[in-house]
Amino acid sequence: MKITPYLNFPGTCAEAFKFYAETLQGEITFLQTHGDSPMKDMVGPDWQDKVMHATLLVGDHEISGSDAPLQMFAKPAGFMVTINPTDPDHARRIYAAFAEGGEVKMELQETFWTPLFGMVTDRFGTPWMISLEAGAPA
């Protein structure tokens, strides 16, 4: 069994996934807009370029997402997407990228369980925890 985080956006999914692919050194393996789908006639002209489904592959992990109509969109709450880099410079770079234009919840710092841990909500509204893999040097 595989568990995949599925993120919803209020019309910014394509931009967010491009940012995530660059920041996490991943690859968007699928991105379909409503206008490119069999459902194109079911949405208005302002929704044709919105993402119906996207998949980002980072290593052997996936994150999926889509744009949700505003009446169905709710800001993320009650969860965080966790990233466990093994390289401290990679952890710092990811944290800095997510913090830019976002909201820092906890500065990236040493904790009793790991040399680097921080929490941030990125500019797209996705909450993240960055935690250096246990045993990795800081």
N, CA, C and O of each residue as an XYZ file, in Angstrom:
552
protein
N       0.850     -1.168      0.000
C       0.000      0.000      0.000
C       0.895      1.230      0.000
O       1.985      1.232      0.572
N       0.408      2.267     -0.653
C       1.116      3.538     -0.736
C       0.166      4.627     -0.253
O      -1.026      4.599     -0.558
N       0.693      5.580      0.496
C      -0.091      6.729      0.949
C       0.489      7.964      0.272
O       1.694      8.209      0.333
N      -0.381      8.741     -0.375
C       0.063      9.913     -1.133
C      -0.658     11.161     -0.635
O      -1.887     11.212     -0.673
N       0.082     12.167     -0.169
C      -0.583     13.432      0.172
C      -1.240     14.023     -1.071
O      -0.650     14.019     -2.152
N      -2.454     14.528     -0.917
C      -3.180     15.167     -2.022
C      -3.503     16.585     -1.586
O      -4.288     16.802     -0.662
N      -2.892     17.544     -2.258
C      -3.022     18.945     -1.885
C      -4.015     19.652     -2.796
O      -4.009     19.438     -4.008
N      -4.859     20.484     -2.225
C      -5.799     21.298     -2.996
C      -5.364     22.760     -2.956
O      -4.812     23.238     -1.965
N      -5.626     23.451     -4.056
C      -5.236     24.843     -4.207
C      -6.419     25.631     -4.766
O      -7.285     25.071     -5.438
N      -6.450     26.934     -4.485
C      -7.542     27.772     -4.988
C      -7.235     28.376     -6.363
O      -7.548     29.538     -6.622
N      -6.618     27.573     -7.240
C      -6.281     28.063     -8.574
C      -4.792     28.226     -8.811
O      -4.391     28.716     -9.867
N      -3.967     27.831     -7.862
C      -2.510     28.008     -7.966
C      -1.740     26.694     -8.036
O      -0.529     26.681     -7.813
N      -2.407     25.605     -8.336
C      -1.768     24.287     -8.322
C      -0.584     24.208     -9.291
O       0.481     23.723     -8.908
N      -0.741     24.663    -10.516
C       0.346     24.555    -11.498
C       1.573     25.320    -11.014
O       2.692     24.814    -11.099
N       1.372     26.525    -10.512
C       2.483     27.331    -10.003
C       3.134     26.664     -8.789
O       4.360     26.624     -8.682
N       2.311     26.141     -7.875
C       2.825     25.483     -6.677
C       3.631     24.244     -7.048
O       4.721     24.035     -6.514
N       3.114     23.425     -7.949
C       3.809     22.189     -8.301
C       5.116     22.469     -9.038
O       6.085     21.727     -8.878
N       5.155     23.516     -9.834
C       6.409     23.899    -10.479
C       7.432     24.299     -9.409
O       8.591     23.889     -9.466
N       6.994     25.098     -8.441
C       7.850     25.506     -7.329
C       8.319     24.291     -6.525
O       9.501     24.190     -6.194
N       7.410     23.375     -6.210
C       7.782     22.183     -5.447
C       8.771     21.315     -6.229
O       9.717     20.787     -5.645
N       8.569     21.164     -7.514
C       9.482     20.363     -8.338
C      10.887     20.960     -8.293
O      11.868     20.231     -8.145
N      10.986     22.272     -8.420
C      12.297     22.929     -8.371
C      12.915     22.823     -6.983
O      14.086     22.470     -6.846
N      12.135     23.126     -5.963
C      12.645     23.164     -4.592
C      13.029     21.784     -4.076
O      14.053     21.625     -3.411
N      12.209     20.791     -4.382
C      12.444     19.440     -3.864
C      13.240     18.571     -4.831
O      13.468     17.389     -4.570
N      13.659     19.156     -5.942
C      14.415     18.441     -6.973
C      13.640     17.211     -7.446
O      14.178     16.109     -7.552
N      12.369     17.439     -7.723
C      11.491     16.383     -8.197
C      11.078     16.624     -9.631
O      11.613     17.498    -10.313
N      10.113     15.833    -10.080
C       9.646     15.911    -11.462
C       8.125     15.812    -11.502
O       7.538     14.902    -10.917
N       7.502     16.746    -12.189
C       6.061     16.645    -12.406
C       5.860     15.565    -13.468
O       6.264     15.732    -14.618
N       5.236     14.466    -13.074
C       5.060     13.344    -14.000
C       3.697     13.363    -14.680
O       3.482     12.661    -15.668
N       2.780     14.164    -14.154
C       1.455     14.275    -14.768
C       0.849     15.607    -14.359
O       0.902     15.990    -13.190
N       0.280     16.304    -15.315
C      -0.459     17.522    -15.027
C      -1.505     17.685    -16.122
O      -1.177     17.848    -17.297
N      -2.767     17.640    -15.712
C      -3.864     17.792    -16.661
C      -4.772     18.919    -16.205
O      -5.210     18.954    -15.055
N      -5.049     19.836    -17.112
C      -5.986     20.913    -16.805
C      -7.406     20.447    -17.131
O      -7.605     19.442    -17.814
N      -8.370     21.184    -16.638
C      -9.757     20.872    -16.972
C      -9.971     20.989    -18.474
O     -10.693     20.186    -19.065
N      -9.345     21.990    -19.096
C      -9.496     22.200    -20.528
C      -8.923     21.086    -21.383
O      -9.312     20.923    -22.540
N      -7.998     20.319    -20.818
C      -7.398     19.185    -21.537
C      -8.054     17.858    -21.175
O      -7.539     16.795    -21.520
N      -9.173     17.915    -20.490
C      -9.819     16.690    -20.026
C     -11.161     16.483    -20.726
O     -11.683     17.398    -21.363
N     -11.710     15.289    -20.606
C     -13.046     15.039    -21.148
C     -14.137     15.875    -20.463
O     -15.262     15.947    -20.956
N     -13.808     16.499    -19.338
C     -14.785     17.296    -18.596
C     -14.718     18.773    -18.965
O     -15.327     19.593    -18.278
N     -14.007     19.137    -20.017
C     -13.797     20.553    -20.351
C     -15.093     21.328    -20.550
O     -15.143     22.526    -20.271
N     -16.137     20.667    -21.024
C     -17.400     21.359    -21.256
C     -18.210     21.551    -19.976
O     -19.249     22.212    -19.988
N     -17.733     20.974    -18.870
C     -18.447     21.070    -17.601
C     -17.968     22.239    -16.748
O     -18.525     22.499    -15.682
N     -16.929     22.952    -17.218
C     -16.425     24.100    -16.469
C     -16.404     25.324    -17.383
O     -16.355     25.205    -18.608
N     -16.440     26.489    -16.768
C     -16.440     27.739    -17.526
C     -15.073     28.076    -18.090
O     -14.088     27.405    -17.782
N     -15.009     29.110    -18.912
C     -13.756     29.506    -19.552
C     -12.664     29.892    -18.550
O     -11.479     29.693    -18.820
N     -13.056     30.443    -17.397
C     -12.067     30.839    -16.398
C     -11.458     29.655    -15.651
O     -10.506     29.826    -14.889
N     -11.996     28.465    -15.862
C     -11.515     27.271    -15.162
C     -10.779     26.314    -16.106
O     -10.252     25.299    -15.651
N     -10.734     26.609    -17.383
C     -10.113     25.712    -18.365
C      -8.632     25.462    -18.079
O      -8.139     24.356    -18.297
N      -7.918     26.484    -17.590
C      -6.482     26.326    -17.345
C      -6.161     25.874    -15.926
O      -4.989     25.755    -15.569
N      -7.178     25.621    -15.113
C      -6.953     25.150    -13.745
C      -6.670     23.651    -13.761
O      -7.139     22.928    -14.640
N      -5.906     23.200    -12.791
C      -5.419     21.821    -12.758
C      -6.487     20.879    -12.222
O      -7.019     21.063    -11.127
N      -6.783     19.867    -13.023
C      -7.704     18.809    -12.602
C      -6.961     17.777    -11.755
O      -7.498     17.269    -10.770
N      -5.714     17.470    -12.147
C      -4.888     16.534    -11.375
C      -3.431     16.721    -11.762
O      -3.099     16.885    -12.936
N      -2.568     16.692    -10.752
C      -1.120     16.762    -10.970
C      -0.434     15.769    -10.044
O      -0.913     15.490     -8.945
N       0.686     15.244    -10.499
C       1.494     14.337     -9.695
C       2.946     14.788     -9.766
O       3.483     15.027    -10.848
N       3.569     14.898     -8.608
C       4.973     15.251     -8.481
C       5.701     14.058     -7.876
O       5.297     13.539     -6.836
N       6.760     13.632     -8.523
C       7.582     12.532     -8.030
C       8.862     13.110     -7.446
O       9.594     13.829     -8.126
N       9.129     12.794     -6.188
C      10.352     13.205     -5.503
C      10.999     11.933     -4.986
O      10.523     11.333     -4.022
N      12.092     11.523     -5.631
C      12.669     10.224     -5.307
C      11.650      9.159     -5.643
O      11.194      9.065     -6.783
N      11.290      8.354     -4.655
C      10.250      7.341     -4.899
C       8.946      7.684     -4.162
O       8.127      6.809     -3.880
N       8.776      8.977     -3.857
C       7.570      9.448     -3.176
C       6.782     10.373     -4.091
O       7.356     11.102     -4.900
N       5.467     10.336     -3.956
C       4.589     11.175     -4.765
C       3.804     12.147     -3.897
O       3.452     11.862     -2.752
N       3.545     13.302     -4.488
C       2.581     14.254     -3.954
C       1.638     14.546     -5.116
O       2.087     14.823     -6.227
N       0.352     14.486     -4.866
C      -0.633     14.804     -5.894
C      -1.395     16.047     -5.483
O      -1.369     16.452     -4.321
N      -2.077     16.651     -6.453
C      -2.839     17.839     -6.132
C      -3.724     18.287     -7.267
O      -3.679     17.747     -8.372
N      -4.534     19.292     -6.969
C      -5.434     19.870     -7.971
C      -5.922     21.217     -7.476
O      -5.743     21.582     -6.314
N      -6.545     21.943     -8.392
C      -7.243     23.160     -8.018
C      -8.661     22.779     -7.627
O      -9.313     21.983     -8.303
N      -9.124     23.349     -6.541
C     -10.486     23.084     -6.076
C     -11.328     24.327     -6.332
O     -10.878     25.442     -6.069
N     -12.532     24.152     -6.838
C     -13.413     25.314     -6.987
C     -13.528     26.040     -5.648
O     -13.556     25.409     -4.592
N     -13.592     27.357     -5.700
C     -13.562     28.144     -4.471
C     -14.629     27.735     -3.459
O     -14.390     27.804     -2.253
N     -15.792     27.313     -3.925
C     -16.839     26.893     -2.981
C     -16.491     25.568     -2.296
O     -17.103     25.209     -1.291
N     -15.502     24.839     -2.844
C     -15.090     23.561     -2.253
C     -13.713     23.652     -1.599
O     -13.288     22.705     -0.937
N     -13.005     24.776     -1.772
C     -11.654     24.906     -1.244
C     -11.682     25.294      0.221
O     -12.453     26.160      0.634
N     -10.831     24.644      1.002
C     -10.628     25.012      2.400
C      -9.127     25.048      2.648
O      -8.394     24.189      2.159
N      -8.667     26.038      3.406
C      -7.248     26.117      3.730
C      -6.842     24.867      4.500
O      -7.607     24.369      5.326
N      -5.630     24.354      4.229
C      -5.171     23.155      4.938
C      -5.137     23.387      6.453
O      -4.730     24.449      6.925
N      -5.567     22.387      7.187
C      -5.548     22.459      8.649
C      -5.445     21.050      9.217
O      -6.007     20.102      8.669
N      -4.731     20.930     10.301
C      -4.676     19.660     11.010
C      -3.676     18.658     10.462
O      -3.707     17.489     10.846
N      -2.782     19.089      9.566
C      -1.745     18.194      9.051
C      -0.568     19.016      8.569
O      -0.672     20.229      8.388
N       0.551     18.344      8.362
C       1.730     18.943      7.735
C       2.358     17.871      6.853
O       2.305     16.681      7.165
N       2.950     18.310      5.754
C       3.709     17.396      4.911
C       5.135     17.409      5.453
O       5.730     18.476      5.605
N       5.682     16.241      5.742
C       7.008     16.140      6.336
C       8.040     15.746      5.295
O       7.817     14.842      4.489
N       9.170     16.435      5.324
C      10.299     16.136      4.448
C      11.478     15.784      5.345
O      11.765     16.501      6.303
N      12.156     14.693      5.042
C      13.298     14.251      5.829
C      14.556     14.175      4.962
O      14.985     13.084      4.587
N      15.148     15.333      4.641
C      16.378     15.286      3.847
C      17.517     14.656      4.649
O      17.506     14.671      5.880
N      18.492     14.107      3.940
C      19.656     13.501      4.594
C      20.851     14.453      4.583
O      21.850     14.196      5.254
N      20.757     15.544      3.831
C      21.845     16.507      3.724
C      21.420     17.821      4.382
O      20.381     18.373      4.019
N      22.198     18.335      5.341
C      21.801     19.559      6.032
C      21.682     20.775      5.106
O      20.815     21.623      5.313
N      22.538     20.865      4.096
C      22.432     21.993      3.166
C      21.133     21.921      2.366
O      20.515     22.946      2.080
N      20.728     20.716      2.011
C      19.464     20.515      1.304
C      18.298     20.919      2.220
O      17.352     21.568      1.773
N      18.370     20.537      3.487
C      17.322     20.908      4.454
C      17.228     22.425      4.577
O      16.128     22.978      4.585
N      18.366     23.099      4.674
C      18.376     24.561      4.797
C      17.817     25.235      3.540
O      17.071     26.209      3.630
N      18.184     24.709      2.375
C      17.719     25.290      1.109
C      16.198     25.144      0.974
O      15.511     26.097      0.607
N      15.677     23.951      1.272
C      14.236     23.708      1.199
C      13.495     24.634      2.169
O      12.512     25.278      1.803
N      13.983     24.685      3.405
C      13.341     25.520      4.413
C      13.311     26.980      3.965
O      12.273     27.635      4.056
N      14.438     27.490      3.484
C      14.519     28.888      3.050
C      13.563     29.163      1.893
O      12.911     30.206      1.862
N      13.477     28.233      0.944
C      12.576     28.418     -0.201
C      11.122     28.444      0.257
O      10.345     29.281     -0.204
N      10.746     27.545      1.150
C       9.370     27.513      1.637
C       9.058     28.729      2.504
O       7.930     29.222      2.493
N      10.036     29.214      3.249
C       9.817     30.359      4.132
C       9.651     31.660      3.343
O       8.960     32.574      3.793
N      10.282     31.745      2.168
C      10.186     32.974      1.379
C       8.738     33.193      0.925
O       8.199     32.415      0.139
N       8.136     34.237      1.421
C       6.747     34.540      1.097
C       5.752     33.710      1.887
O       4.541     33.859      1.720
N       6.259     32.833      2.750
C       5.393     31.981      3.564
C       5.351     32.463      5.004
O       5.669     33.616      5.299
N       4.957     31.569      5.889
C       4.853     31.893      7.305
C       5.632     30.873      8.121
O       5.295     29.689      8.141
N       6.676     31.342      8.791
C       7.496     30.467      9.627
C       6.722     30.132     10.895
O       6.248     31.020     11.603
N       6.601     28.844     11.166
C       5.949     28.374     12.398
C       7.000     28.055     13.461
O       6.778     28.275     14.652
N       8.161     27.528     13.012
C       9.288     27.242     13.906
C      10.552     27.355     13.071
O      10.691     26.687     12.047
N      11.470     28.203     13.514
C      12.740     28.366     12.801
C      13.453     27.025     12.690
O      13.325     26.166     13.563
N      14.202     26.857     11.609
C      15.013     25.655     11.442
C      16.107     25.685     12.500
O      16.902     26.624     12.555
N      16.144     24.649     13.343
C      17.052     24.649     14.490
C      17.328     23.242     14.983
O      16.682     22.279     14.570
N      18.291     23.147     15.866
C      18.602     21.869     16.498
C      17.535     21.567     17.544
O      17.080     22.456     18.263
N      17.147     20.296     17.616
C      16.217     19.827     18.645
C      16.846     18.617     19.321
O      17.932     18.184     18.937
N      16.182     18.080     20.308
C      16.739     16.913     20.992
C      16.660     15.650     20.140
O      17.350     14.671     20.424
N      15.812     15.658     19.079
C      15.685     14.461     18.255
C      16.410     14.551     16.915
O      16.621     13.531     16.259
N      16.791     15.751     16.503
C      17.483     15.905     15.221
C      18.280     17.206     15.221
O      17.903     18.164     15.896
N      19.370     17.246     14.476
C      20.174     18.468     14.420
C      19.468     19.637     13.719
O      19.810     20.791     13.975
N      18.485     19.363     12.837
C      17.762     20.434     12.142
C      16.294     20.081     12.013
O      15.942     19.029     11.480
N      15.437     20.969     12.507
C      13.992     20.785     12.411
C      13.349     22.160     12.330
O      13.723     23.072     13.068
N      12.385     22.306     11.435
C      11.642     23.552     11.338
C      10.272     23.318     10.731
O      10.032     22.300     10.082
N       9.375     24.270     10.948
C       8.025     24.194     10.402
C       7.694     25.505      9.706
O       7.994     26.586     10.212
N       7.069     25.391      8.532
C       6.755     26.571      7.749
C       5.538     26.287      6.875
O       5.367     25.173      6.380
N       4.710     27.283      6.693
C       3.626     27.210      5.715
C       4.082     28.028      4.519
O       4.360     29.221      4.647
N       4.160     27.388      3.356
C       4.681     28.082      2.176
C       3.689     29.104      1.638
O       2.564     29.198      2.127
N       4.098     29.862      0.641
C       3.270     30.941      0.098
C       2.005     30.434     -0.584
O       1.113     31.224     -0.893
N       1.915     29.115     -0.826
C       0.717     28.529     -1.415
C      -0.241     27.988     -0.357
O      -1.327     27.507     -0.680
N       0.172     28.072      0.915
C      -0.685     27.640      2.012
C      -0.463     26.222      2.483
O      -1.206     25.732      3.333
N       0.554     25.542      1.947
C       0.829     24.164      2.367
C       1.744     24.180      3.585
O       2.802     24.809      3.556
N       1.345     23.489      4.664
C       2.181     23.420      5.861
C       3.213     22.290      5.740
O       2.873     21.167      5.368
N       4.464     22.600      6.056
C       5.572     21.642      5.935
C       6.342     21.534      7.242
O       6.449     22.497      8.001
N       6.882     20.330      7.492
C       7.896     20.121      8.523
C       9.138     19.634      7.789
O       9.069     18.706      6.983
N      10.268     20.261      8.071
C      11.534     19.831      7.510
C      12.339     19.286      8.676
O      12.617     20.000      9.640
N      12.714     18.009      8.580
C      13.414     17.348      9.670
C      14.585     16.561      9.096
O      14.398     15.608      8.340
N      15.802     16.977      9.467
C      16.980     16.271      8.969
C      16.900     14.822      9.413
O      16.632     14.529     10.578
N      17.133     13.927      8.477
C      17.067     12.487      8.749
C      17.918     12.151      9.978
O      19.044     12.632     10.106
N      17.392     11.345     10.859
C      18.099     10.967     12.081
C      19.474     10.393     11.737
O      19.605      9.581     10.821
N      20.475     10.814     12.467
C      21.822     10.326     12.265
C      22.630     11.122     11.262
O      23.839     10.921     11.154
N      21.986     12.035     10.514
C      22.717     12.859      9.553
C      23.443     13.980     10.306
O      22.875     14.573     11.223
N      24.684     14.274      9.929
C      25.391     15.373     10.601
C      24.829     16.717     10.181
O      24.418     16.887      9.033
N      24.807     17.666     11.088
C      24.312     19.007     10.787
C      25.426     19.835     10.197
O      25.220     21.004      9.871
